[in-house]
Amino acid sequence: MLGFVIVSHSKRLADEVIELCNEMKKYNFPVVNGSGTDEDYLGSNPLIIAEAIKKAYIKGGVAIFGDLGSSILNAELALEFLDEDYDKEKIKIMDAPLVEGVLMGMAINDDKLTLKELEDELK
């Protein structure tokens, strides 16, 4: 089972994606909003993303879903802010459309799902 981090330029958009997905998920796992900026402007912030990763981190790992290029770049940068308590091999940025990728991930996330299996399903 994986934890999910949603990274959008719009915190509100990510909240809506999370709400939709929480209605559909079968199991209890963390889905954390890592979107927006300190002042709630549109954009993304690697420090906010790093904190979201920490909150979503579980034994199986964390899948990060982003909306646009700079969200992905900031998610990559956020990994550099994590200390050795977090196995970076268990944290992956998914190459998938934000809403569709999260919905598919929610549908298949269970005790046996690995990051590699999720990546393969999203191709």
C-alpha positions in Angstrom: 0.0 0.0 0.0 1.2 3.5 -0.9 0.6 7.0 0.5 -0.3 9.6 -2.1 0.8 13.3 -2.4 -1.1 15.6 -4.7 0.9 18.5 -6.1 -1.1 21.1 -8.0 -0.5 24.8 -8.6 -4.0 25.2 -7.1 -4.5 24.0 -3.5 -8.2 24.1 -4.1 -8.0 21.9 -7.2 -5.9 19.4 -5.2 -8.5 19.5 -2.4 -11.3 18.6 -4.9 -9.2 15.8 -6.4 -8.6 14.4 -2.9 -12.3 14.7 -2.0 -13.3 12.8 -5.2 -10.8 10.1 -4.6 -11.6 9.7 -0.9 -15.1 8.9 -2.0 -13.8 6.1 -4.1 -10.9 4.5 -2.2 -11.4 1.1 -0.7 -8.7 1.2 2.0 -7.4 3.6 4.5 -4.1 5.2 3.3 -2.9 8.8 3.5 -3.7 11.2 0.7 -2.0 14.5 1.4 -2.3 17.9 -0.4 1.2 19.2 -1.1 0.0 22.1 -3.3 0.1 25.8 -3.4 2.4 28.4 -1.8 2.8 29.9 1.7 0.3 32.7 0.9 -2.1 30.4 -1.0 -1.2 31.9 -4.4 -1.1 29.7 -7.4 2.1 27.8 -7.6 4.1 25.1 -5.8 6.6 25.1 -3.0 9.2 22.4 -2.4 9.0 22.9 1.3 5.3 22.3 1.4 5.7 19.3 -0.8 8.4 17.9 1.5 6.1 18.2 4.5 3.3 16.5 2.5 5.7 13.6 1.7 6.5 13.2 5.3 2.8 13.0 6.3 2.0 10.5 3.5 5.1 8.3 4.0 4.1 4.7 4.9 5.9 1.4 4.6 5.1 0.8 1.0 6.2 4.2 -0.1 4.7 7.4 -1.5 3.4 8.2 -5.0 3.5 11.8 -6.0 1.1 13.1 -8.6 1.6 16.6 -10.2 -0.3 18.8 -12.6 2.4 20.8 -14.5 6.1 20.9 -15.1 7.1 23.2 -12.3 5.1 21.1 -9.8 7.1 18.1 -10.9 10.4 20.1 -10.7 9.5 21.3 -7.2 8.6 17.7 -6.2 12.0 16.6 -7.3 13.6 19.4 -5.3 11.4 18.5 -2.3 13.1 15.1 -2.1 16.4 16.9 -1.4 14.8 18.3 1.8 14.1 14.8 3.3 16.5 13.4 5.8 17.7 9.8 6.1 14.5 8.7 7.9 12.8 8.7 4.5 13.9 6.1 1.9 14.0 8.0 -1.3 13.8 4.8 -3.3 10.3 4.4 -1.9 9.2 7.9 -3.1 8.3 8.3 -6.8 6.8 11.0 -9.0 4.2 9.4 -11.2 4.2 10.1 -15.0 0.4 10.4 -15.3 -2.3 13.0 -15.7 -3.2 14.4 -12.3 -6.9 13.4 -12.0 -6.9 10.3 -14.0 -3.6 9.0 -12.5 -4.8 9.6 -8.9 -8.2 7.9 -9.7 -6.5 4.9 -11.1 -4.1 4.7 -8.2 -6.9 4.9 -5.7 -8.7 2.1 -7.4 -5.8 -0.3 -7.3 -4.0 0.7 -4.0 -4.1 -2.2 -1.6 -1.7 -4.0 0.8 0.2 -5.6 -2.1 0.7 -2.6 -4.5 4.2 -1.5 -5.1 5.5 1.7 -6.6 6.8 -0.2 -9.6 3.4 -1.9 -10.2 1.6 1.5 -10.0 4.1 3.0 -12.4 3.4 0.1 -14.8 -0.3 0.5 -14.5 -0.1 4.2 -15.3 1.8 3.7 -18.6 
